Amino acid sequence: MKALVYKRFGSPDVLEWSDGWPQPDIGTNDVLVKFAAGSVNPKDILLRKGKFGLLAREPLPRVTGHDIAGVVVEHGAGVNGLNPGDAVYGMSPLMHGGIISEYALLTGDTVARAPKNLSHAEAAAVPLAALTALQALRDLGHVSAGSRVLINGATGGVGHFAVQIAKALGARVTGTCSAKNLEFLTELGADEAVDYKLCPAPRIKQSFDVVFDVFGKYSAGDFKASLGRQGIYINTIPSGPRTLLGEGLARLGGGRRNRLVIVQSRRTDMVTLRGWIEAGQLKPHLDKVVAIENAAEAHRHVETKHTRGKVVIALDAP
Ligand SMILES: NC(=O)c1ccc[n+]([C@@H]2O[C@H](COP(=O)([O-])OP(=O)(O)OC[C@H]3O[C@@H](n4cnc5c(N)ncnc54)[C@H](OP(=O)(O)O)[C@@H]3O)[C@@H](O)[C@H]2O)c1
């Protein structure tokens, strides 16, 4: 079968939609999905550049990608709730992704029926980014009705879902983005949109219960004034030893105010997201849909760090 592979680390040009990759064998708990679309996440870029080192040991050549939407071809006897022909979306739990190929193998607990009101391209935009936003805000931030939430980097993949999810959870949301995205951020539902060039997130003079630093530029200490004694800071990247230490302590039960989200692929959470999407409370925004043969263009766009919503790679893109 064909797969989107790279045989060496490097620039987006190392990506090849090439034939001759072995079709995966299905195990009892697996689902085989015929690929229709996938999305690009910053992690795919770092992996392609060889940045994760020992954490991504899988030898080259390697199949790229964590997000997929498509149609179930077959599943193992241990998988319930899915049938051949179902439109699904899912996220690979593997460190290196390994999923953008004509036929992708996922375990049954990492794939769910796709929202009925989304195209394959739209569904592919959801899993990794929206799961990150959901797990950060709900599980680490304990966001609920009336919470005051600041989202730094609120119009990219994770951020644009985070704004909508925080609103769905009943929060009051302040978001940051560049000037060109202020209107988009308001359309997403943010109560207040702040240009980070005019006022960087730590200088916003308000009190927050949760700061979700999606862009990952800061650390908990930068928000002492706005988070007070009870507020929770959540980062997406281990930008300093304190973030890792804070997360380690939180996991051992020693405080919950300095957190690092590490996204988990979970069918139950994809069902939650589907509920909001079908109810019209959550919608992926597609910045670009690129044909799979031009996957390098999709990676190049995400590398700019100025994606609005998500970039998708699709089989049937023009
Ligand atoms: N730990 C995890 O499990 C996990 C999961 C998912 C993602 N991540 C990480 O989270 C980060 C964001 O991911 P993503 O998918 O949302 O990326 P993305 O789609 O590339 O988002 C980029 C966003 O960042 C904003 N931005 C650029 N420069 C900024 C600045 N100086 N200050 C504030 N915002 C700025 C951009 O807004 P403008 O265009 O308006 O500038 C754009 O909306 C990445 O580092 C990614 O690796 C971690």
The ligand as an SDF file (V2000), in Angstrom:
LIG
                    3D

 48 52  0  0  0  0  0  0  0  0999 V2000
    1.8880   18.1530   25.3060 N   0  0  0  0  0  0  0  0  0  0  0  0
    1.0170   17.7190   24.3930 C   0  0  0  0  0  0  0  0  0  0  0  0
    0.4110   16.6540   24.5360 O   0  0  0  0  0  0  0  0  0  0  0  0
    0.7600   18.5790   23.1840 C   0  0  0  0  0  0  0  0  0  0  0  0
   -0.3190   18.2770   22.3460 C   0  0  0  0  0  0  0  0  0  0  0  0
   -0.5780   19.1190   21.2730 C   0  0  0  0  0  0  0  0  0  0  0  0
    0.2530   20.2110   21.0160 C   0  0  0  0  0  0  0  0  0  0  0  0
    1.3060   20.4330   21.8200 N   0  0  0  0  0  0  0  0  0  0  0  0
    2.1800   21.6030   21.5920 C   0  0  0  0  0  0  0  0  0  0  0  0
    1.3770   22.7520   21.7150 O   0  0  0  0  0  0  0  0  0  0  0  0
    1.8590   23.7930   20.9060 C   0  0  0  0  0  0  0  0  0  0  0  0
    0.7250   24.3590   20.0700 C   0  0  0  0  0  0  0  0  0  0  0  0
    0.2110   23.3610   19.2250 O   0  0  0  0  0  0  0  0  0  0  0  0
   -0.8110   23.7580   18.0780 P   0  0  0  0  0  0  0  0  0  0  0  0
   -1.1910   22.5180   17.3620 O   0  0  0  0  0  0  0  0  0  0  0  0
   -1.8840   24.6200   18.6360 O   0  0  0  0  0  0  0  0  0  0  0  0
    0.1450   24.6620   17.1610 O   0  0  0  0  0  0  0  0  0  0  0  0
   -0.2410   25.6000   15.9280 P   0  0  0  0  0  0  0  0  0  0  0  0
   -1.4870   25.1220   15.2820 O   0  0  0  0  0  0  0  0  0  0  0  0
    0.9980   25.7160   15.1200 O   0  0  0  0  0  0  0  0  0  0  0  0
   -0.5940   26.9990   16.6110 O   0  0  0  0  0  0  0  0  0  0  0  0
    0.1450   28.0990   16.4450 C   0  0  0  0  0  0  0  0  0  0  0  0
   -0.5840   29.2500   17.1380 C   0  0  0  0  0  0  0  0  0  0  0  0
    0.3430   29.9080   17.9900 O   0  0  0  0  0  0  0  0  0  0  0  0
    0.0960   31.3000   17.9320 C   0  0  0  0  0  0  0  0  0  0  0  0
    1.3320   32.0460   18.2160 N   0  0  0  0  0  0  0  0  0  0  0  0
    2.4150   32.2240   17.3990 C   0  0  0  0  0  0  0  0  0  0  0  0
    3.3400   32.9660   18.0360 N   0  0  0  0  0  0  0  0  0  0  0  0
    2.8220   33.2730   19.2750 C   0  0  0  0  0  0  0  0  0  0  0  0
    3.3040   34.0050   20.3950 C   0  0  0  0  0  0  0  0  0  0  0  0
    4.4990   34.5970   20.3850 N   0  0  0  0  0  0  0  0  0  0  0  0
    2.5180   34.0940   21.4930 N   0  0  0  0  0  0  0  0  0  0  0  0
    1.2940   33.4880   21.5230 C   0  0  0  0  0  0  0  0  0  0  0  0
    0.7870   32.7930   20.4900 N   0  0  0  0  0  0  0  0  0  0  0  0
    1.5460   32.6720   19.3920 C   0  0  0  0  0  0  0  0  0  0  0  0
   -0.3640   31.5540   16.4990 C   0  0  0  0  0  0  0  0  0  0  0  0
   -1.2360   32.6700   16.4990 O   0  0  0  0  0  0  0  0  0  0  0  0
   -0.9800   33.8640   15.4470 P   0  0  0  0  0  0  0  0  0  0  0  0
   -0.9360   33.2160   14.0630 O   0  0  0  0  0  0  0  0  0  0  0  0
   -2.1460   34.7560   15.6440 O   0  0  0  0  0  0  0  0  0  0  0  0
    0.3620   34.4440   15.8100 O   0  0  0  0  0  0  0  0  0  0  0  0
   -1.1100   30.2560   16.1330 C   0  0  0  0  0  0  0  0  0  0  0  0
   -2.4850   30.4150   16.3250 O   0  0  0  0  0  0  0  0  0  0  0  0
    2.9870   23.1700   20.0670 C   0  0  0  0  0  0  0  0  0  0  0  0
    4.2210   23.4920   20.6540 O   0  0  0  0  0  0  0  0  0  0  0  0
    2.7310   21.6850   20.1900 C   0  0  0  0  0  0  0  0  0  0  0  0
    3.9030   20.9100   20.0210 O   0  0  0  0  0  0  0  0  0  0  0  0
    1.5840   19.6480   22.9060 C   0  0  0  0  0  0  0  0  0  0  0  0
  1  2  1  0
  2  3  2  0
  2  4  1  0
  4  5  1  0
  4 48  2  0
  5  6  2  0
  6  7  1  0
  7  8  2  0
  8  9  1  0
  8 48  1  0
  9 10  1  0
  9 46  1  0
 10 11  1  0
 11 12  1  0
 11 44  1  0
 12 13  1  0
 13 14  1  0
 14 15  2  0
 14 16  1  0
 14 17  1  0
 17 18  1  0
 18 19  2  0
 18 20  1  0
 18 21  1  0
 21 22  1  0
 22 23  1  0
 23 24  1  0
 23 42  1  0
 24 25  1  0
 25 26  1  0
 25 36  1  0
 26 27  1  0
 26 35  1  0
 27 28  2  0
 28 29  1  0
 29 30  1  0
 29 35  2  0
 30 31  1  0
 30 32  2  0
 32 33  1  0
 33 34  2  0
 34 35  1  0
 36 37  1  0
 36 42  1  0
 37 38  1  0
 38 39  2  0
 38 40  1  0
 38 41  1  0
 42 43  1  0
 44 45  1  0
 44 46  1  0
 46 47  1  0
M  CHG  2   8   1  16  -1
M  END
$$$$
